[in-house]
Each structure stands twice: as structure tokens, then as C-alpha cells.
Amino acid sequence: MIPLAWKNAVHKKLRTAVAAAGVSFAILMIFLQLGFYGSVKNTAGCVLDKLDFDIIMVSPLYKYIGQPGYFPMTNIYLAAGHGAVTRSIPLYARFSKWRNIQTGEKRAIMAIAFNPKDYPFNTSGIKSGLSSLKKADTLLIDRLSLPLLGPMNAGLTTEINKKSVYIGGDFSWGIGFIADGLVLISDRNFLRLFPSASLKDVNLGLITLRQGASVEHARRDIQRSLPRVVLVLKRQEIEKREGNYWLTVTATGPMFGAGVIVAFIVGMVVLYQILSNEIMDGIREYATLKAMGYKNIYFAQTVVQHGAVIAVMGYLPAYGISLFLYGITRSATNLPIYMTLERAVFVLLLAILMCAASAYLSLGKIKLADPGDLF
């Protein structure tokens, strides 16, 4: 059966090449859409992943870290009094405008502010720059911020919110789709850059528990002891909220998901048209086979396998090109877009399904083949 499907594929090489090219383009689009979708998923909690906490306090209006809402500082102190809590510290988050010192263009960045003595991170990469954060109008910048921000070298002076700031050092986190860049500042410099802000209005409250304490019991106890202006969540809960926001609430996740569906349909239509034309060109041969006693199941198997052969032909170049484009995208945007074994296998199966479905739909043409038309 396979040799016949293969001979059908190579009989008209140009037509098969056109079909494989159309399918390859559709598969490439699927690879790219899934790559971006995966990067959205991977970067949804890129900031939260770097924070050191067992339980987090947020406003009930919390959407994601870029729109966290706020609650009174007094709740930080109340949580610190719980017997299982070893540390309860505030964190501040704001969007701001960064000025590219080369072009003058202003880009959206996120500023995370904290008291340097608290060190709210679970990574040691920031410790070397803590001393510089104590200086006025000094910040640390994420070196994985988009190149659109312009020069980001330590020692440079630029502007945030039309105020002069000094780059005291850098770190490597990655901000994903949240903003074009990320900076860390002290709570005192936070007030200088955002005069309308107040340290009494906290965006996030990071709670660390003593070793061996039950996270769920502590969470419930702290939630009961605090007013309703505060929501107390476990790490898994806040990370789930963050992921749901980017994958379901915003247009970012659904857009890439819809792109996969569109690419799948395009591939089906392209292959259906080509297979249908090929069947019509050979309709007399199919009628002859019918006259010889071959059943429709035979034709179905042959045509579906023909579609699978074209799927593999289209998959291989699409896979190679997607690896190349993934690398370019990483270099240009610093997004964590990588090829995974699961994605490679999934897209291969999806390509075979796409082509097999197109081939199956084209079988209606074979049913039109009437042996009586040969005489």
C-alpha cells in the first residue's frame, strides 16, 4: 500500500513539491504559534519565580503583577505577628517610561521596588548590586530587556518618568510580554520616581514561613486574621492566576492558539485542493481499478497514506526552518522560545492528521469515478 502511495507522490514531482511547500508553510506557522504560546506560558510568572516567599498577600483586585492593586502596610505587620511567619516584607511594582538615550524614544518598563535590607529574592544574582541601590536615583536593570531600550550598560545615566537615573548594575531575569524591560530600585528611590506613590500602599506582601510549618494552615490563619482588603495566596495559587491572566484573559495567549487553528485549516485547504485535482486528473485510472474490483476502502487507505507522505515531506523543512527562526527570535526579543521534544512530536502528529483529513475529504472525488464511463 505504501509503495503505491509513494509512487503517486513522486509521479508528478512538481505538483507534489507545491503540495509539500504549502503544507510546510502551514506547519511552520504552527511551530511559530506554538513557540510563542509556550513563551507566554513560560514567562507568565517570570518575576514571581524570582521572589522568595511561601505565601503572598495581594489586593483582591490583583490581575497580574503589572496591575496588582494595593493594600495598607499595616497588614504586613499583622502577618508578621503570626507564629509560623519568619518574615513579612512589602514589595512595590509600577509601570514607568524609560527614555532611550540614543533615540529619545520612550518605552514601557516595569519597576520593582523594595527595601535593600530585606532582599526579597530567591536568587543571589542581585546581591552584588544591593549597595548601589542605596544611592539616590540609582537602579539595576535586567540585561535581558529589549534592545529597544538602547544602551543599558552600568555607569550610564538615562531617564525614567522624565527623571534622571543612574544604572548601577545589571542582572539577568527576562520580563517576557509584561513590558519592554525591568528595573529594580530601592523603596526610597521609588518615592523619588513616583512622587504620587506612598510606601503605606503595598502592592505585594511576601511571607516566609518557618521550616516545617504547614503552608495551607498558615495561609488560612493569616487570611482569617486580616481584613478583606487583603487576599492571602500560596505560591501555586498566585502562579496559576498569573498564567490564567496571560493565557485566557489577555489576547496574547488566545491569539497564538487561534493562529495554530488557522494554520491547520490553511494546510488542510491547500492539500485538499491539490489532492482533489490530482484525483480528477487520474479519474479514469481510479475507475479502471474499480472495474477490476478494488473497493473504496482501498482507495481511502492509498489516498490517506499519500497525504501522510506529503505531511512528512512538508514537516522536515518546516522543523529545520523553525529552529532557525526560534534562534533569531530569542536573539531579537530575549523570549524563551525553544524547540521541545513534546512540541516536535505533537506538530508531526498534527501534520499527519491535517494531511490525512484533507486526503479523506478528497475521497468524494473517487466516489464519482464510474467504471461505466470508460466505455
Number of C-alpha atoms within 10 A of each C-alpha: 12 13 11 13 21 17 11 17 24 13 11 11 11 11 16 21 16 16 25 26 22 21 30 25 20 26 30 25 21 26 26 23 21 21 23 23 22 21 18 24 19 15 21 26 22 19 17 16 16 14 17 17 21 19 24 24 30 23 21 15 14 20 18 19 22 15 14 19 18 22 23 16 18 12 20 21 14 13 27 18 13 16 12 22 19 14 19 24 23 25 20 24 21 17 17 21 18 26 23 19 16 10 10 13 13 18 18 17 23 21 24 20 24 22 20 18 10 12 16 21 17 12 12 9 12 16 12 11 17 20 11 19 25 18 15 14 23 21 26 24 23 18 20 21 24 23 16 16 21 18 14 22 13 14 11 13 16 20 18 21 14 13 14 13 19 20 20 21 23 21 18 13 19 23 24 25 16 22 17 21 27 28 21 25 27 27 21 18 22 24 15 14 21 14 9 7 14 14 17 12 16 25 26 24 26 22 25 20 21 13 9 7 12 11 18 13 11 21 23 12 15 24 17 11 13 16 10 12 14 21 19 26 19 18 18 11 13 22 18 13 17 21 20 17 17 23 21 12 12 11 12 16 23 15 15 21 17 12 17 21 13 15 20 21 14 19 27 23 17 19 28 24 15 19 27 19 15 18 20 17 11 13 19 17 15 22 21 17 16 19 15 10 9 13 11 13 9 12 20 19 17 21 29 23 24 24 30 24 22 28 28 19 18 26 25 15 16 23 19 11 14 20 17 11 16 20 16 13 18 13 14 12 18 19 25 21 23 17 18 10 9 9 15 14 11 13 20 19 16 16 27 22 18 26 31 26 17 26 27 19 17 24 19 13 16 21 14 12 22 15 17 9 9 11 4
